[in-house]
Amino acid sequence: MAAHSDEHERTMAFAEIALGQIKALRQPAVPRNYEIWYTYATGYNPSLNEMINETLRRQGTLTAKDLGDIYDTYLSPHRFTDRIDSVGAKVVDEIEQVMAMIGAAVGQTSSYTESLVDVSQQLGSGAPDPAGLRTIVEILVRSTREVEETNNTLEERLKASKEEIIQLQEHLEAVRNESLTDPLTGLANRKYFDQMLERAVADTKPTDEPLSLMLTDIDHFKKFNDTFGHLTGDQVLRLVAQAVKQNVKGQDIAARYGGEEFAIILPNTALRQALTVADHIRRGVVSKELIKRSTGENLGRVTISVGVAMLHHGEPLQALIERADSCLYAAKRNGRNQVICETDPEVAPRVESQVA
């Protein structure tokens, strides 16, 4: 069970770093603080790390309020819901203000109508003298100007409200995208992957179009973390993510599937085509040299193993994922840095002794 052992050692290393930070800063070892420092140790949320580093640089410690703000901003399960609710409240407030302006304009129009009726009655009762006619004209001019001013104010308010609502919509879309994006790599996160795979499979049912799934894992990723540190590990993840982005197009959906695993959904793509895409990604990764940013040291090349499977129409989603996963581990068992699909002879039923 090499994979399970490596994962245990890796997560224990993160846990030790988290507890070490809590001890060093003499903070309460409550679950919230542990989660903050564990996330900091993994480096999976660069924005959280930047905020912590900047706060420590500025004041040398983190207060209870600092920790609360960091948790609410970057980790709280309610943070996206709260931000969406905030945008929704602003939209409702904007609509209420517009409705109030429309109500005022309707009232002004009714008053203007009453003025016209009154004038009509006065004119109907006989020809007024010059002074009376002047009064009638002044009433009409004043009422007309008031309606015009009200309409101009309403037009300006509607224009401003339209711009405000467009900005709120953009903000809402940004919040939504953030909730579905992995912050380290910029790819879709696991939540978005699960949603889109289910949708992509459903879309194939009416047409029987092919759909392929690719799972990829970074070879010897733990070695990079242990030898060069977690910042270098993050650099490796971003390097692979970049190669993935450069080779997926159109309807293809690339996501960070797990710690060092990536997944690509390939709609309307048969197995052979998917293998070509997978090998382009593999070649794209291995063609890049990894340079340590702090020292300029050449750390060698990164390789990945890839498993590819194609949907068998009518099967459950989990069956497709398991076949792709079996192909991935077949690639790792057979030497890594290669692509294996479900029709290759190397693929065998999954066994417990998986390779990391």
N, C-alpha and C positions, 0 to 999 in steps of 0.2 A: 504494500500500500504506500508506494513512494509518494504519490500525489498528496495523500492525506497527511503523511508525515511532514512534507515540505510546507503544506498550508498551516499545520500546527505550529511549526517553528517560526514561520513568517508572522503569523498573527500574535504569537507570544512576544516576538521582538517588538511589535507595535505596542503591545500592552505594557511592556517594561519601560518603553520610552514615555508613554502616557503617565504611568505612575511616577516615573522619575521627575517629570515636569511638575506634577502635583506636589511631590515632596519638596522639590527645590523652591517652589513659590509658596509653600506652606498653605495650600488651599484645601478646603474640605474635599474628601474623596467621595463625593456624591456622584450618582450615575451621570448627571448632566455634565459635570466637569470632566469626568472620565471620557465621555463621548467626545467632548471638544478636543481633548488632548490626544485621543486615539485617532481622530480624524486628522489632526495636525501631523501626527507621526506618519500616517499613510501618504500624506501629500496629495490625496485625491481631490481636495477642494482648495485650489491655489488662492482663491479670494479670502478664504478663512485664514490661511497661513500668512498672507500679506497683512491682513488686519491685525493678527496677533503680533507679528514681528514689528509692525509699525508702532503698536501700543507699547510693547516692551521697550523699544528703542526710545520712545518719547518719555515714558514714566517709570520704566524699570520693573513694573509688575502689572498684574491684572486685578482690578477690583472686582467685587461681587457684581457690581453694575456692568462692568466691562464684559464679564463672562455671560451675564444675562443677555446683553445686547448681541454678543457674538452668536450665542445659541439661537436667539430669536431670528437673527438675520440669515444664518447659514444652515442651521440644523433642525430647527423646530418643524415637526410635521405639519404645523398649521400655517407656516410662513407664507406659502403660496395662496392658501385659502384666504388668509387675512388681507393680503395685497389685492386679491381679486374682489373681496368684499369692499375694500376701500375704493377701488375704481368704480364698482357698481353704485356705491353710495354717492359718488361724485356725479355719475351719470344721472341718477335719480334727482339730485339737487338741481342739476342743470335743466332737466326737463321741467321741474316744478317752477323754476324761474321763468322759463319760456312760456309755460302755461299761464303764469300770472300776467306776463306782458300781453299775451293774446287776450286774456280776460279784460285787461285795461283797454285794449284797442277795441274790443267788442262794445264795451261800455261807452267809449268815445263815439263810436259809429252810431249807437242808439241815440245818444244825445244829439248828434248831428242830424239824424233822421227826424227827431222831434222838432228841431229848429226849422227844418225844411217844411214840415207840416204846419207849424205855427205861421211861417211866412206865407205859405200858400193860402191859409185861412184869411190872413190879413189882406192879401191881394184880392181874394175872392169876395171880400165884403165891400169892395168899391175902390176906386182909384185913390191912393193916399196922396196927401199933399207933399210938396218937395221935402219938407223936414222929416215926415214919416217915411218917405221912400229912402232918404239917406240913412235913417236908422235901420231900415230893413236890410239895405245893402251892407252896412257895417256889421250887422249880425251875421249875415251870410259869409262875409270875408273872414271875420274872426273865427267862426265855426269851421270854415274850410281850412284855415291855417292850423287850427288846433288838431284837426284830423290829419293833416299833412305831417305835422310835427310828430304826432303819435305814430303814424305809419313809418316815418323815417327812423324813429327810435326803435320801433319793432324790427325793421329791416336790419339795422345795425346789430341789434341784440341777437337776431336769428343767425346772422353771419358769424358773429363771435361764438355763439353756441355750437354752430356746425364745426368750426375749427377746434373748439375745445373737445367736442365729442370725438372728432377724428383723432386727436392726440390721445384721448383716453382709450380709444380702440387700439391704437398702436401700442400703448403701454400694456394693455390687457394681453395683446398678442405676444409682447416681449416676455411677460410673466409666464404665459403658457409655454412659450418656447424654452424658457429657462427651466421650467419644471420638467421638461422632457429631454434635456440636454445634459450630457456628462461634462462637468466643468473643466476637467483636466484635458480631455482630448477634443472637445467640441463636437464629438459625434453624438448621435442619439443615445439615450440611456436605456437601461433594461426595460423600464416601464413602457417607453415608446415602442421598443422592439416587440414586446409581447402584444401590444395593441395592433401594430401594423402587420405582424405575421398572421394574426387571426383574420384581419381584414383582407390581406393578400390571398390567403387560402380561400376565403369565401368568394372572392372575385373570380377564382378559377372555375368554380362549379358550373356557371351557365355556359362557359365556352370550352372547358377542358384544356385551357392553355397550360403549358408547362410552368412550373415554378421550382426553383432550386434554392437551397439553403447552404450557406458556407459558414463553417465555424473555424476560427484560427486561434492559435495559442503561441505566445512568444516562447521560444526555446531557451531554457536555462535562465529564466527571468530572475529567479531567486539569487542566482550567482551575481547578477548585476547589482541587485540591492545590497547583498552582503559584502561584495568586494568594493563597490564604488559609492555606496550610499543611496538613500531613497531619492534624492534629487536627480541622480543619474537614472534611476529606475523610472522616474517620471519622464525624463527625456526620451527614454526608450519607448515608452507608451505613446508619446506624442509623435515620434518618428514613424512608428507602425501606423498610427491613425492617419498621418499625412499620406502614406503610401496607399492606404485604403481609399481615402478621399479622392486621390488622383486617378483611381481606376474604377470608380463606380459612377454611373451616369443615369440620367433619366429617372425612371421609377425605382431604381435600386435603392435600398435602404441599408445604411451601415450603422452599427451600434456597438457600444462597448458592452459586451455581454456579461463580463465578470471582471475579476481583478486584472488579469493579463490576457483575457480572452475577448475576441471580437466576433461579431456575427454580421453577415450580409445576406439580406433577402434579395433574390433576383427574380422578379416577376417576368413572365413570358420568356423564360430562359431555360433551354434544355440542358441536360447534364454536360454535354461536350462543350457548349458555350460557357457554362459556369466554370468548367475546368480551365478554360483559357483565361477567364477573368482572374481566377484564383492564382494561376501561375504568374500572371502579370503583377499581382500584388506581392507574391513571394519574391519575385525578381526585383521589384521596386524596393523592397525592404533590404535585401541582401546587397544591393548596389550602393547603399549609403554607408559611409564610415561614421562611427559614433565618436564625437569629439567631446571631451569633458570641458564644459564652458569655463570653469574656474581656473583651469591650468593649461588648456589647449592640448592636453594629452589625448593621443589616439587610443581609443578603447576597443578597437576592432570593429567587427561587423555583427549586426543582429540578424538572426534567422527566425523564421516562423514555420510552424507546421499547420497544414490546412486539411480539413475534411469537407467533402462536398456530397450532398444527397439531393435527390429530386423527389418532389411530392408524388405519392401514389394516390390517385384520386379516390376519395372516400375514406382515407385513413385518418386517424386522430392526429392532431398537431404534435403530440408528444412522440409519436412514432417517427415522424420526420426528424425531429430534434435528436432523438436517440441514435438514428442512423448516421446523421452528420457527426455526432459526437463519437460514435464508434470509428468512423473514418479518420477523425482527427487523432484519436489515440493510436490507430494503426499507423498513421504517419509518424508519430513520435516513437512508437516501438521499433519502426523500421529505419531509424537513423535520423529522424527530424529533417528540417529544411526541405520538405517535399509536400506535394499535394496528392491525396488519395481520395478516390470516390467510391461509392457503394458497390460498383461493379468490379473493382480491382480485387485480385485474389488475396491480397494482404489483409483484407477486412475479415475479421473473425468476431464471433460473439464477444461482448464485453466481459472482461474478467476483472477480478479485484486488484490484480497487480498492475495497475495503470502506471504509465511513466509520466513524470512531471515535465 
